[in-house]
Amino acid sequence: MTASAFSRFPDRLQTAITSRLGWTSLRPVQELASHAILDGYNTIVLAPTAGGKTEASMFPLLAQMVEKEPQGVGILYIAPIKALLNNQAERLGMYTEMLGLSRFLWHGDIKAAQKKAFRKQPATLLMTTPESLEVMLMSASVPHTEMFADLRAVVIDEVHALAGSDRGAHLMSVLERVIRVSANDVQRVGLSATVGNPDAILDWLQGTSQRPRQKIDPPKEHSKKEIRILMQDSKTDIANRSSMLAQGKKSLLFCQSRALAEEISGAMQNRGIDVFIHHSSVALEERTLAEERFANGHNNCIVCTSTLELGIDVGDLDAVLQANAPDTVSAFLQRLGRTGRRGGGANTTFLIDNAAALLQAIAVIELARRNWVESIVVSDRNWAVLVQQLLALTMQFNSISPGDAWAQLSTIPDFKGIKRAEFDRLIKHMLKNKYLYLTGGLLAIGSETEKVFGRKNFMALYAVFSSPQQYEVYTEKEQPIGSLEQKFIDSLIPEISCFLLGGKAWIAQSIDRDNRALIVAPAPHGKKPTWGGFIPQFLGWDVCQEIAALLKSKQDLVYLDPIAKSVLNNAREERRQEVIEGTVWEEEKVQWWTYAGGRINRTLKYGLECLWGWEVRADNFQVTISGEHLTPVMFESAIAEVTKPEFWQAKNTQEYLLQNLPNYRFSKFQQVLPDRYALEMVQGYLLDIEGIVKLKVDC
């Protein structure tokens, strides 16, 4: 009979778990993960929020630290956001303390005196973010070579939130730089919610490690889930019904945008419950206060965006509410998983005020019921982070040869699709534009890099995310309210414009552009506030295809209220024919109902405009094309052409895209790139050239 993982732990850890935690056994995910980690595997551990992933990774790793204490930091624990680190700090501190080991939390809010003490005597477990880890590498006061010389393992929490993004590419790059100074083949453990392609994420996590790898994905417990969809007439009605459903409970109300969160939270005030607002533009003090008061309350609701999707513990939740619909199955499952964590059933109530959101919500629910969830696509040509890391390496070593830089960067999974000749072309461009200069055959930081990224000791270089320029918002008494993007600030007229922030209405008093500050006062009663616009998220292929199938179906759905059923039936009557026929023709105009998703339809738009100069409009579900002499034969021929990969590789297509794609800045490092690579980057965000081969057209 195979020994239990618990029995493989050292006596000191077994005793601590039993006496301090009162546990007599491990959960299935903890058993499986502990065996894999103790056996030396790089591992990805899949389990829902509060499913025991943290202990599944930390207990076997701490067991190894107990048997042979490391010299310096033995385990790195990395989380995508500071709030999650802060949330886990007490728990991980207890686990290390009960074994006589130590834990240290390092991020931007930790005092300098504490960091100084840690540098003198590093802890066994270091908790940090990717950006803070890079700052440690770049700091002359941090002896990272000695500190990480005996590093043995890294745990990446919420790895699905990092993989496939710029921050994920940055994390892997920084990790490989840290691991180069360790004498060990550092073990890698990723903790994740359910994703569609965990094996691909495990491959990405592997990096340069030579260890075997293993996925831990135990059978899910089929607990009862309560899902309801309730139709409402307006946003005000959503707020009113949410207030009623939240009475006497602890609830989260998720919204898809800051604008909607502000509108609904404002309408929920003074309705018999404590209402808090939580999104990325709300001041840190306000968000922290909301989390603390919410955790200790029982008649309250946080109106939030995706900021509370990650595993931040806000205590026992009674209910999750959703205003309209999330864009992805992954987001729905993350939100649903916030409830039912301690014995109760998981639940989500959708409050919906329009037919389009109803169809989207049903599609997401039905895909989840079939155990489908989005895959995470990891790019192997991440130009923006390649530039950032090239500059960071140049700074870390004062100067570096192109060959040594390539030797380090070419091992990163997110750069492996970039050829050496392309890398050399990038360096030539950066030298020409003074982002780098060459001295004795070595690359050094150029004058343009100092100008663009050098302020505040190059802190702009360390943060990979290119956040839009932010203005801090204060009352006249200097109380911080939150922050707003410059684009929105530019639209404000002092003493006239009103807006919502922090769940309250404000009137702009004055704008201090030198210090990027906006001074506000409470808005006069009856003055209608507004909010700035944001680029909508594209829906994916699978969600849109599910909506198409839903419109053709006659299936009755038990989780819809009577009004929602009526709205669905009306939508089916009105739109079933367009879904079945696919194309609707008028004279020299065709409406093509692809149900292919926003990126694929946008790709069609640019391809058809480039090919024939037709006027094309596109959204998530359809492409409308009009132009002189447009006929079904021409249309079918054009679709056949733009669905060929070679069409997109042609020089005239590339030139057209360069001139006509929106000049979005997805990264602060985009400006450093040659045009061809900057174009490739914008294409990667906006277009899906591979995806259009899925399309079929029946004229």
C-alpha positions as CSV (number, residue, x, y, z in Angstrom):
1,M,0.0,0.0,0.0
2,T,1.4,3.4,-1.0
3,A,2.4,5.6,2.0
4,S,0.4,8.8,2.5
5,A,2.0,12.1,1.7
6,F,1.5,13.1,5.3
7,S,3.6,10.2,6.5
8,R,6.4,11.4,4.3
9,F,6.6,14.7,6.0
10,P,9.2,15.2,8.8
11,D,8.0,14.5,12.3
12,R,8.2,18.2,13.2
13,L,5.9,19.2,10.3
14,Q,3.4,16.3,11.1
15,T,3.3,17.4,14.7
16,A,2.8,21.1,13.8
17,I,0.0,20.3,11.3
18,T,-1.8,18.1,13.9
19,S,-1.4,20.3,17.0
20,R,-1.5,23.8,15.5
21,L,-4.1,23.3,12.7
22,G,-6.0,20.3,14.1
23,W,-5.7,18.4,10.8
24,T,-5.7,14.6,10.8
25,S,-5.4,14.2,7.0
26,L,-4.8,16.0,3.8
27,R,-7.3,16.8,1.0
28,P,-6.9,14.8,-2.2
29,V,-5.3,17.7,-4.1
30,Q,-2.8,18.1,-1.2
31,E,-2.0,14.4,-1.2
32,L,-1.3,14.3,-4.9
33,A,0.6,17.5,-5.0
34,S,2.7,16.7,-2.0
35,H,3.8,13.3,-3.5
36,A,4.7,15.1,-6.8
37,I,6.7,17.9,-5.1
38,L,8.5,15.6,-2.7
39,D,9.5,13.5,-5.7
40,G,11.1,16.5,-7.4
41,Y,8.6,17.3,-10.1
42,N,7.8,20.8,-11.5
43,T,4.1,20.9,-10.9
44,I,1.0,22.8,-11.7
45,V,-1.8,22.4,-9.1
46,L,-5.4,22.9,-10.2
47,A,-8.1,23.6,-7.7
48,P,-10.8,26.2,-7.1
49,T,-10.5,29.1,-4.8
50,A,-10.1,27.9,-1.1
51,G,-9.5,24.4,-2.5
52,G,-6.3,23.9,-0.5
53,K,-3.7,24.8,-3.2
54,T,-1.5,26.9,-0.9
55,E,-1.0,24.0,1.6
56,A,-0.6,21.6,-1.3
57,S,2.5,23.5,-2.4
58,M,3.9,24.9,0.9
59,F,3.8,21.8,3.1
60,P,6.0,19.6,0.9
61,L,8.4,22.4,0.2
62,L,8.6,23.4,3.8
63,A,9.2,19.7,4.6
64,Q,12.3,19.9,2.5
65,M,13.5,23.1,4.2
66,V,13.1,21.4,7.6
67,E,15.2,18.4,6.6
68,K,18.0,20.7,5.4
69,E,17.7,24.5,6.0
70,P,18.8,26.6,3.1
71,Q,21.6,29.2,3.2
72,G,19.6,32.4,2.5
73,V,16.2,32.3,0.7
74,G,15.0,28.7,0.0
75,I,11.5,29.4,-1.4
76,L,10.2,32.2,-3.5
77,Y,6.4,32.8,-3.3
78,I,5.2,35.1,-6.1
79,A,1.7,36.6,-6.5
80,P,0.5,38.9,-9.2
81,I,-0.8,41.6,-6.8
82,K,0.3,43.0,-3.5
83,A,-3.2,42.5,-2.0
84,L,-2.9,38.7,-2.5
85,L,0.5,38.7,-0.8
86,N,-0.8,40.7,2.1
87,N,-3.7,38.4,2.3
88,Q,-1.5,35.3,2.5
89,A,1.2,36.7,4.7
90,E,-0.3,35.8,8.0
91,R,-1.1,32.3,7.0
92,L,2.3,31.6,5.5
93,G,4.0,33.3,8.4
94,M,2.2,30.9,10.7
95,Y,3.3,27.9,8.7
96,T,7.0,28.9,8.7
97,E,6.9,30.0,12.4
98,M,5.4,26.7,13.6
99,L,8.5,25.0,12.1
100,G,11.0,27.4,13.4
101,L,11.6,28.9,10.0
102,S,11.1,32.5,8.8
103,R,9.0,34.4,6.3
104,F,9.5,37.9,4.8
105,L,7.1,40.0,2.7
106,W,8.8,42.4,0.2
107,H,6.9,44.9,-1.9
108,G,6.7,48.7,-2.3
109,D,4.7,49.3,0.9
110,I,7.2,47.5,3.2
111,K,9.4,49.9,5.2
112,A,13.0,50.4,4.4
113,A,14.2,49.4,7.9
114,Q,12.4,46.1,7.6
115,K,14.0,45.4,4.2
116,K,17.4,46.4,5.6
117,A,17.0,43.8,8.3
118,F,16.0,41.1,5.8
119,R,19.1,41.9,3.6
120,K,21.3,41.1,6.6
121,Q,19.4,38.0,7.6
122,P,17.3,36.6,4.7
123,A,14.2,34.6,5.5
124,T,13.6,31.0,4.4
125,L,10.4,32.1,2.5
126,L,10.3,35.3,0.6
127,M,6.9,36.6,-0.7
128,T,7.0,39.2,-3.4
129,T,5.7,40.3,-6.8
130,P,7.5,40.0,-10.2
131,E,8.2,43.7,-10.3
132,S,9.6,43.8,-6.7
133,L,11.8,40.8,-7.5
134,E,13.3,42.7,-10.4
135,V,13.9,45.8,-8.3
136,M,15.8,43.5,-5.9
137,L,18.0,42.2,-8.7
138,M,18.8,45.7,-9.9
139,S,19.5,47.2,-6.5
140,A,23.1,47.6,-5.5
141,S,22.1,47.3,-1.8
142,V,20.6,43.9,-2.3
143,P,23.2,41.0,-2.3
144,H,21.0,38.9,-4.5
145,T,23.9,36.6,-5.6
146,E,24.4,35.4,-2.0
147,M,20.7,35.7,-1.1
148,F,19.5,33.3,-3.8
149,A,22.6,31.1,-4.0
150,D,20.7,28.2,-2.4
151,L,17.2,29.0,-3.8
152,R,15.4,25.6,-4.2
153,A,11.8,26.3,-5.2
154,V,9.5,29.0,-6.5
155,V,5.7,29.0,-6.0
156,I,3.6,31.1,-8.4
157,D,0.1,31.8,-7.1
158,E,-2.7,32.4,-9.6
159,V,-0.4,31.5,-12.4
160,H,-3.3,31.6,-14.9
161,A,-3.5,35.3,-14.3
162,L,0.1,35.8,-15.5
163,A,0.6,33.2,-18.2
164,G,0.0,34.6,-21.7
165,S,0.5,38.2,-20.6
166,D,3.3,40.8,-20.6
167,R,3.6,40.3,-16.8
168,G,3.9,36.6,-17.3
169,A,6.7,37.0,-19.8
170,H,8.4,39.5,-17.4
171,L,8.0,37.1,-14.5
172,M,9.7,34.2,-16.4
173,S,12.5,36.5,-17.6
174,V,13.2,37.7,-14.0
175,L,12.9,34.2,-12.6
176,E,15.5,32.9,-15.0
177,R,17.9,35.8,-14.0
178,V,17.4,34.8,-10.3
179,I,17.8,31.1,-11.0
180,R,21.1,31.7,-12.7
181,V,22.7,32.5,-9.4
182,S,21.3,29.4,-7.6
183,A,23.4,26.2,-7.3
184,N,20.1,24.2,-7.7
185,D,17.7,23.3,-10.5
186,V,15.0,25.4,-8.9
187,Q,11.7,23.5,-8.6
188,R,8.7,25.3,-10.0
189,V,5.2,25.1,-8.7
190,G,2.2,26.9,-10.2
191,L,-1.1,27.3,-8.5
192,S,-4.1,27.8,-10.8
193,A,-7.8,27.8,-11.1
194,T,-9.2,25.6,-13.9
195,V,-7.9,26.5,-17.4
196,G,-8.4,24.9,-20.7
197,N,-4.8,24.0,-21.4
198,P,-2.9,23.3,-18.1
199,D,-0.3,21.3,-19.9
200,A,0.7,24.2,-22.0
201,I,1.0,26.4,-18.9
202,L,3.2,23.8,-17.3
203,D,5.4,23.7,-20.3
204,W,5.7,27.5,-20.1
205,L,6.5,27.3,-16.4
206,Q,9.3,24.7,-17.1
207,G,11.7,27.3,-18.6
208,T,15.3,26.0,-18.4
209,S,14.6,23.5,-15.7
210,Q,15.5,19.9,-16.4
211,R,13.2,18.4,-13.8
212,P,10.3,16.1,-14.8
213,R,6.9,17.7,-14.7
214,Q,3.5,16.7,-13.5
215,K,0.0,18.1,-13.6
216,I,-2.2,17.8,-10.4
217,D,-5.8,17.9,-11.4
218,P,-7.9,15.7,-9.1
219,P,-11.5,14.9,-9.9
220,K,-13.8,17.8,-9.0
221,E,-16.3,17.3,-6.3
222,H,-19.8,17.7,-7.9
223,S,-21.3,20.0,-5.3
224,K,-24.7,21.6,-6.0
225,K,-24.5,25.1,-7.5
226,E,-27.4,27.6,-7.5
227,I,-27.5,29.7,-10.7
228,R,-30.3,32.2,-11.4
229,I,-30.9,34.8,-14.1
230,L,-33.3,37.6,-13.2
231,M,-34.2,40.2,-15.8
232,Q,-34.4,43.9,-14.8
233,D,-35.6,47.0,-16.6
234,S,-32.6,49.2,-16.0
235,K,-29.4,49.7,-14.1
236,T,-31.4,51.4,-11.3
237,D,-33.5,48.2,-11.0
238,I,-30.3,46.1,-10.9
239,A,-29.1,48.3,-8.0
240,N,-32.5,48.0,-6.2
241,R,-32.8,44.2,-6.6
242,S,-29.1,43.8,-5.6
243,S,-29.8,45.7,-2.4
244,M,-32.7,43.5,-1.6
245,L,-30.8,40.3,-2.3
246,A,-27.8,41.5,-0.2
247,Q,-29.9,42.2,2.9
248,G,-28.5,40.4,5.9
249,K,-25.8,38.8,3.9
250,K,-22.2,39.3,2.7
251,S,-22.2,39.7,-1.0
252,L,-19.9,40.6,-3.9
253,L,-21.6,42.3,-6.9
254,F,-19.3,42.0,-10.0
255,C,-19.5,44.5,-12.8
256,Q,-17.7,44.4,-16.2
257,S,-16.4,48.0,-16.0
258,R,-15.5,50.7,-13.6
259,A,-18.2,52.8,-15.1
260,L,-20.9,50.3,-14.3
261,A,-19.5,49.6,-10.8
262,E,-19.6,53.3,-10.0
263,E,-23.2,53.7,-11.4
264,I,-24.6,50.8,-9.5
265,S,-22.8,51.3,-6.2
266,G,-24.0,54.9,-6.3
267,A,-27.6,53.8,-6.7
268,M,-27.3,51.2,-3.9
269,Q,-26.4,53.8,-1.2
270,N,-28.8,54.3,1.7
271,R,-30.8,51.2,1.1
272,G,-30.3,49.4,4.4
273,I,-26.9,47.8,3.7
274,D,-23.3,48.9,3.8
275,V,-22.1,49.3,0.2
276,F,-18.4,49.5,-0.8
277,I,-16.7,50.0,-4.1
278,H,-13.6,48.1,-5.3
279,H,-11.8,48.7,-8.6
280,S,-8.4,49.7,-9.8
281,S,-9.1,53.5,-9.8
282,V,-10.3,53.5,-6.2
283,A,-7.6,54.7,-3.8
284,L,-5.7,51.9,-2.0
285,E,-6.8,53.2,1.4
286,E,-10.4,52.9,0.3
287,R,-10.0,49.4,-1.2
288,T,-8.2,48.2,2.0
289,L,-10.9,49.7,4.2
290,A,-13.6,48.0,2.1
291,E,-11.9,44.6,2.4
292,E,-11.4,45.0,6.2
293,R,-14.9,46.2,7.0
294,F,-16.5,43.7,4.6
295,A,-14.6,40.8,6.2
296,N,-15.9,41.7,9.6
297,G,-19.5,42.6,8.6
298,H,-22.7,40.6,7.9
299,N,-25.0,43.1,6.1
300,N,-22.8,44.4,3.3
301,C,-21.9,44.3,-0.4
302,I,-18.8,45.1,-2.3
303,V,-19.5,46.3,-5.8
304,C,-16.4,45.4,-7.7
305,T,-14.7,44.6,-11.1
306,S,-12.3,41.8,-11.7
307,T,-10.1,43.1,-8.8
308,L,-11.8,40.7,-6.5
309,E,-11.7,37.7,-8.9
310,L,-8.3,36.5,-7.5
311,G,-8.0,34.6,-4.3
312,I,-8.1,37.4,-1.8
313,D,-9.9,36.2,1.3
314,V,-12.7,38.5,2.4
315,G,-14.2,35.9,4.7
316,D,-17.3,33.7,4.4
317,L,-19.4,34.9,1.4
318,D,-23.1,34.3,1.2
319,A,-23.7,35.4,-2.3
320,V,-22.2,36.4,-5.6
321,L,-24.2,38.8,-7.8
322,Q,-23.3,39.6,-11.4
323,A,-24.6,42.8,-13.1
324,N,-25.2,41.7,-16.7
325,A,-22.6,39.1,-18.0
326,P,-18.9,38.4,-17.8
327,D,-16.9,38.1,-21.0
328,T,-15.4,34.6,-20.3
329,V,-16.2,31.3,-18.7
330,S,-13.0,31.6,-16.7
331,A,-14.2,34.9,-15.1
332,F,-17.6,33.3,-14.3
333,L,-16.0,30.2,-12.6
334,Q,-13.6,32.4,-10.6
335,R,-16.5,34.5,-9.4
336,L,-18.8,31.5,-8.7
337,G,-15.9,30.0,-6.7
338,R,-15.9,32.8,-4.2
339,T,-19.0,31.2,-2.6
340,G,-19.4,27.7,-1.2
341,R,-15.9,27.8,0.2
342,R,-16.8,26.5,3.7
343,G,-19.5,24.0,3.3
344,G,-22.3,26.1,1.7
345,G,-23.3,25.7,-1.9
346,A,-21.7,27.9,-4.6
347,N,-24.1,30.4,-6.1
348,T,-24.3,33.3,-8.6
349,T,-27.3,35.4,-9.4
350,F,-27.2,37.3,-12.7
351,L,-29.1,40.6,-12.8
352,I,-29.5,41.6,-16.5
353,D,-31.1,44.6,-18.2
354,N,-30.8,43.8,-21.9
355,A,-31.2,40.9,-24.3
356,A,-27.6,40.9,-25.5
357,A,-26.2,40.4,-22.0
358,L,-28.8,37.7,-21.4
359,L,-27.6,35.7,-24.4
360,Q,-24.0,36.2,-23.3
361,A,-24.7,35.1,-19.7
362,I,-26.5,31.9,-20.9
363,A,-23.6,31.1,-23.2
364,V,-21.1,31.4,-20.5
365,I,-23.1,29.3,-18.1
366,E,-23.8,26.5,-20.6
367,L,-20.1,26.2,-21.6
368,A,-19.2,26.0,-17.9
369,R,-21.8,23.3,-17.4
370,R,-20.0,21.2,-20.1
371,N,-16.7,21.7,-18.3
372,W,-15.3,23.9,-21.0
373,V,-13.1,26.8,-20.1
374,E,-10.8,29.1,-22.2
375,S,-7.3,28.1,-23.0
376,I,-4.5,30.6,-22.3
377,V,-2.4,31.5,-25.3
378,V,1.2,32.0,-24.6
379,S,3.0,34.1,-27.3
380,D,6.6,33.2,-28.1
381,R,7.2,36.6,-29.8
382,N,6.7,39.1,-26.9
383,W,8.5,42.1,-28.3
384,A,7.6,44.6,-25.6
385,V,9.0,42.5,-22.7
386,L,12.1,41.5,-24.8
387,V,12.9,45.3,-25.1
388,Q,12.3,45.8,-21.4
389,Q,14.5,42.8,-20.4
390,L,17.3,43.9,-22.8
391,L,17.4,47.3,-21.2
392,A,17.2,45.7,-17.7
393,L,20.1,43.4,-18.3
394,T,22.1,46.3,-19.7
395,M,21.5,48.2,-16.5
396,Q,22.0,45.2,-14.1
397,F,25.5,44.5,-15.5
398,N,26.3,48.1,-16.5
399,S,26.9,46.8,-20.0
400,I,26.5,43.6,-21.8
401,S,27.4,42.1,-25.2
402,P,24.7,41.3,-27.7
403,G,25.7,37.7,-27.6
404,D,25.4,37.4,-23.8
405,A,22.1,39.2,-23.8
406,W,20.8,36.8,-26.5
407,A,22.1,33.8,-24.6
408,Q,20.0,34.8,-21.6
409,L,16.9,36.0,-23.4
410,S,16.6,33.3,-26.0
411,T,15.9,30.7,-23.3
412,I,12.7,32.4,-22.2
413,P,9.5,30.7,-23.5
414,D,7.9,34.0,-24.4
415,F,10.8,34.9,-26.7
416,K,11.6,31.6,-28.3
417,G,9.8,32.4,-31.6
418,I,12.1,35.4,-32.2
419,K,15.1,34.6,-34.4
420,R,18.7,35.9,-33.8
421,A,18.6,37.9,-37.0
422,E,15.4,39.7,-35.8
423,F,17.0,40.3,-32.4
424,D,20.1,41.9,-34.1
425,R,17.7,44.0,-36.2
426,L,16.1,45.3,-33.0
427,I,19.5,46.2,-31.5
428,K,20.5,48.0,-34.6
429,H,17.3,50.0,-34.4
430,M,17.8,50.8,-30.7
431,L,21.4,51.9,-31.4
432,K,20.2,54.2,-34.2
433,N,17.6,55.8,-32.0
434,K,19.9,56.1,-29.0
435,Y,18.0,53.7,-26.7
436,L,21.4,51.9,-26.5
437,Y,24.9,52.8,-27.4
438,L,27.9,50.6,-28.1
439,T,31.2,50.9,-26.2
440,G,34.0,48.4,-26.6
441,G,31.6,45.9,-28.2
442,L,29.2,46.1,-25.2
443,L,25.7,47.6,-25.1
444,A,25.0,50.4,-22.6
445,I,22.0,52.5,-21.8
446,G,21.5,55.3,-24.3
447,S,20.5,58.9,-23.8
448,E,16.9,58.3,-25.1
449,T,16.3,55.5,-22.6
450,E,17.4,57.8,-19.8
451,K,15.1,60.5,-21.1
452,V,12.1,58.2,-21.5
453,F,12.5,55.7,-18.6
454,G,15.1,57.3,-16.3
455,R,12.9,59.3,-13.9
456,K,12.7,58.1,-10.3
457,N,15.8,55.9,-10.7
458,F,14.4,54.0,-13.7
459,M,11.3,52.8,-11.9
460,A,9.3,53.2,-15.1
461,L,11.6,50.5,-16.6
462,Y,10.8,47.9,-14.0
463,A,7.0,48.1,-14.3
464,V,6.1,46.2,-17.5
465,F,2.4,47.3,-17.6
466,S,2.0,50.5,-19.4
467,S,-0.7,52.1,-17.3
468,P,-2.3,55.1,-18.9
469,Q,-1.2,58.4,-17.3
470,Q,-3.1,58.7,-14.0
471,Y,-4.3,61.8,-12.1
472,E,-4.8,61.4,-8.4
473,V,-8.1,62.8,-7.2
474,Y,-8.3,64.6,-3.9
475,T,-10.9,66.6,-1.9
476,E,-10.1,70.2,-1.0
477,K,-9.0,68.9,2.4
478,E,-6.5,66.6,0.6
479,Q,-8.3,63.4,1.3
480,P,-7.4,60.8,-1.5
481,I,-10.4,59.6,-3.5
482,G,-8.8,57.5,-6.2
483,S,-7.3,58.0,-9.7
484,L,-8.5,58.8,-13.2
485,E,-6.9,58.4,-16.6
486,Q,-5.7,61.5,-18.4
487,K,-8.0,61.0,-21.3
488,F,-11.0,61.4,-18.9
489,I,-9.3,64.3,-17.1
490,D,-9.0,66.2,-20.4
491,S,-12.7,66.0,-21.0
492,L,-13.5,67.7,-17.7
493,I,-14.6,71.3,-17.4
494,P,-13.8,72.7,-13.9
495,E,-16.9,73.7,-11.8
496,I,-19.2,72.1,-14.4
497,S,-18.3,68.4,-15.0
498,C,-19.5,65.8,-12.5
499,F,-18.5,62.2,-12.3
500,L,-18.7,59.1,-10.1
501,L,-15.7,57.7,-8.2
502,G,-15.6,55.7,-5.0
503,G,-19.4,55.2,-5.1
504,K,-20.0,59.0,-4.7
505,A,-20.7,61.9,-7.1
506,W,-18.1,64.6,-7.4
507,I,-17.7,67.9,-9.2
508,A,-14.4,68.9,-10.7
509,Q,-13.0,72.0,-8.9
510,S,-9.5,72.4,-10.4
511,I,-6.9,70.5,-12.4
512,D,-3.2,70.6,-11.4
513,R,-1.5,69.4,-14.5
514,D,2.1,69.9,-13.1
515,N,1.4,67.5,-10.2
516,R,-1.2,65.4,-12.1
517,A,-3.9,66.0,-9.5
518,L,-7.6,66.8,-9.7
519,I,-9.3,68.6,-6.8
520,V,-13.0,67.8,-6.3
521,A,-16.0,68.6,-4.1
522,P,-19.2,66.6,-3.5
523,A,-21.5,67.2,-6.5
524,P,-24.5,69.4,-6.0
525,H,-27.8,67.5,-5.5
526,G,-29.5,66.7,-8.8
527,K,-26.4,67.2,-10.9
528,K,-26.1,64.1,-13.2
529,P,-22.6,62.5,-13.1
530,T,-20.9,60.9,-16.1
531,W,-18.0,58.5,-16.6
532,G,-15.3,58.1,-19.3
533,G,-15.6,55.5,-22.0
534,F,-13.4,52.4,-22.3
535,I,-12.5,50.0,-25.1
536,P,-14.9,47.0,-24.9
537,Q,-13.6,43.5,-24.5
538,F,-13.9,41.2,-27.6
539,L,-15.9,38.1,-27.0
540,G,-14.2,34.9,-28.0
541,W,-15.1,32.4,-30.8
542,D,-16.6,29.8,-28.4
543,V,-18.8,32.1,-26.5
544,C,-20.2,33.6,-29.8
545,Q,-20.7,30.2,-31.3
546,E,-22.6,29.1,-28.2
547,I,-24.8,32.2,-28.6
548,A,-25.5,31.1,-32.2
549,A,-26.4,27.6,-31.0
550,L,-28.6,29.0,-28.3
551,L,-30.6,31.1,-30.8
552,K,-31.2,28.0,-33.0
553,S,-32.2,25.9,-30.0
554,K,-35.6,25.5,-28.4
555,Q,-34.1,24.2,-25.1
556,D,-35.9,25.4,-21.9
557,L,-33.5,26.7,-19.3
558,V,-34.6,26.2,-15.7
559,Y,-32.4,28.9,-14.2
560,L,-34.2,31.7,-16.1
561,D,-36.9,33.7,-14.4
562,P,-40.2,34.1,-16.5
563,I,-39.2,37.5,-17.9
564,A,-35.8,36.2,-19.0
565,K,-37.5,33.2,-20.7
566,S,-39.7,35.6,-22.6
567,V,-36.8,37.8,-23.7
568,L,-34.9,34.7,-24.8
569,N,-37.8,33.4,-26.8
570,N,-38.3,36.8,-28.5
571,A,-34.6,36.8,-29.4
572,R,-34.9,33.4,-30.9
573,E,-37.8,34.4,-33.0
574,E,-36.2,37.6,-34.2
575,R,-32.7,36.2,-34.9
576,R,-33.0,32.5,-35.7
577,Q,-33.3,33.1,-39.4
578,E,-30.2,35.2,-39.6
579,V,-28.2,32.5,-37.8
580,I,-29.5,29.8,-40.0
581,E,-29.0,31.7,-43.3
582,G,-25.7,33.3,-42.3
583,T,-25.9,36.2,-44.9
584,V,-28.5,38.8,-45.6
585,W,-28.2,40.6,-48.9
586,E,-29.4,44.1,-50.0
587,E,-28.2,45.9,-53.1
588,E,-24.4,46.1,-53.0
589,K,-24.5,45.3,-49.3
590,V,-24.2,42.1,-47.3
591,Q,-24.6,41.5,-43.6
592,W,-22.7,38.3,-42.6
593,W,-23.6,36.8,-39.3
594,T,-20.4,35.0,-38.5
595,Y,-20.8,34.7,-34.7
596,A,-17.0,34.4,-34.7
597,G,-16.0,36.9,-32.0
598,G,-14.6,40.4,-32.1
599,R,-11.0,39.7,-33.1
600,I,-11.9,37.4,-36.0
601,N,-14.5,39.8,-37.3
602,R,-12.1,42.8,-37.0
603,T,-9.5,40.8,-38.9
604,L,-12.0,40.3,-41.7
605,K,-12.8,44.0,-41.6
606,Y,-9.2,45.0,-42.3
607,G,-8.6,42.3,-44.8
608,L,-11.6,43.1,-46.9
609,E,-10.9,46.9,-46.7
610,C,-7.4,46.3,-47.9
611,L,-8.4,43.9,-50.7
612,W,-11.2,45.9,-52.3
613,G,-11.6,49.1,-50.5
614,W,-15.1,48.2,-49.3
615,E,-16.7,49.9,-46.3
616,V,-16.7,47.3,-43.5
617,R,-18.2,47.4,-40.0
618,A,-17.7,44.6,-37.5
619,D,-18.7,43.6,-34.0
620,N,-18.6,40.3,-32.1
621,F,-21.4,38.7,-34.2
622,Q,-21.4,40.1,-37.7
623,V,-19.6,41.9,-40.5
624,T,-21.4,44.3,-42.7
625,I,-19.9,45.0,-46.1
626,S,-20.9,47.6,-48.7
627,G,-19.3,48.7,-51.9
628,E,-19.7,49.3,-55.6
629,H,-20.4,46.2,-57.6
630,L,-20.4,43.9,-54.6
631,T,-22.0,40.6,-55.6
632,P,-22.2,37.2,-54.0
633,V,-19.5,35.9,-56.3
634,M,-17.1,38.7,-55.5
635,F,-17.9,38.3,-51.8
636,E,-17.1,34.6,-51.8
637,S,-13.9,35.2,-53.7
638,A,-12.8,37.9,-51.3
639,I,-13.4,35.7,-48.3
640,A,-11.4,32.9,-49.9
641,E,-8.5,35.3,-50.4
642,V,-8.4,36.9,-46.9
643,T,-8.5,33.5,-45.2
644,K,-5.2,32.6,-46.8
645,P,-2.1,33.1,-44.5
646,E,0.0,34.4,-47.4
647,F,-2.5,37.3,-47.9
648,W,-1.5,38.6,-44.5
649,Q,2.2,38.1,-45.1
650,A,2.1,40.2,-48.4
651,K,4.0,43.5,-48.3
652,N,1.0,45.6,-49.4
653,T,-1.2,44.1,-46.7
654,Q,1.5,44.8,-44.0
655,E,1.8,48.4,-45.3
656,Y,-2.0,48.8,-45.2
657,L,-2.2,47.6,-41.6
658,L,0.7,49.8,-40.6
659,Q,-1.2,52.8,-41.9
660,N,-4.7,51.8,-40.8
661,L,-4.6,49.9,-37.6
662,P,-5.5,52.1,-34.6
663,N,-2.5,53.7,-33.0
664,Y,-3.1,52.0,-29.7
665,R,-0.2,51.9,-27.2
666,F,-0.4,48.5,-25.5
667,S,3.0,48.9,-23.9
668,K,5.3,51.8,-23.0
669,F,8.1,49.8,-24.8
670,Q,6.1,49.8,-28.1
671,Q,7.7,53.2,-29.0
672,V,11.2,51.6,-28.9
673,L,10.4,49.0,-31.5
674,P,10.9,49.1,-35.3
675,D,7.7,49.7,-37.1
676,R,7.4,46.1,-38.3
677,Y,7.6,44.7,-34.7
678,A,5.3,47.4,-33.3
679,L,2.8,46.4,-36.0
680,E,3.1,42.8,-35.1
681,M,2.4,43.6,-31.5
682,V,-0.7,45.6,-32.3
683,Q,-1.9,42.8,-34.7
684,G,-1.4,40.3,-31.8
685,Y,-3.9,42.3,-29.6
686,L,-6.5,43.2,-32.2
687,L,-6.4,40.6,-34.9
688,D,-6.7,36.8,-35.1
689,I,-5.3,35.8,-38.5
690,E,-5.1,32.1,-37.6
691,G,-8.8,32.2,-36.4
692,I,-10.3,33.2,-39.7
693,V,-9.5,29.9,-41.3
694,K,-12.4,28.5,-39.1
695,L,-14.9,30.5,-41.1
696,K,-17.2,29.1,-43.8
697,V,-19.5,31.2,-45.9
698,D,-22.6,30.0,-47.7
699,C,-23.7,32.7,-50.1
